Amino acid sequence: MISAFQAALSGLHAFGTKIQSNSHNIANSNTDGFKRTQVNLESAVPHGVKTQIEQINTSAPKVFTEKSGELTTVEPSNVDLGKELPEMYINSQMYKANLKTIQTVDNMLGSLLKIKS
């Protein structure tokens, strides 16, 4: 049961990191030149998951904007809200699933301790 707790705690941390990345990307979606981040998950030994944060350096097409009366080109952020919002929803559901696993392990340990005493 301890390994289930550790795996769920690891998942909780990983999906919390993914949610933070989504939030940061969404908050900066209108910032010119902003490059989105992506969190990749890898399995960790003996059990669990670890995160690796990667900046996505793809360029968005440059657009013309007027600054100080002059027409200049600006590179907008490469954040796609149509991708970030559904991904954030999935990450929040996975976060909740890991929370539920921790609650279940806690209840099982409590029941085991009641049986032993």
Summary of the structure (lengths in Angstrom):
residues: 117
radius of gyration: 20.8
end to end distance: 18.5
largest distance: 79.6
contacts: 301
relative contact order: 0.21
helix: 53%
strand: 21%
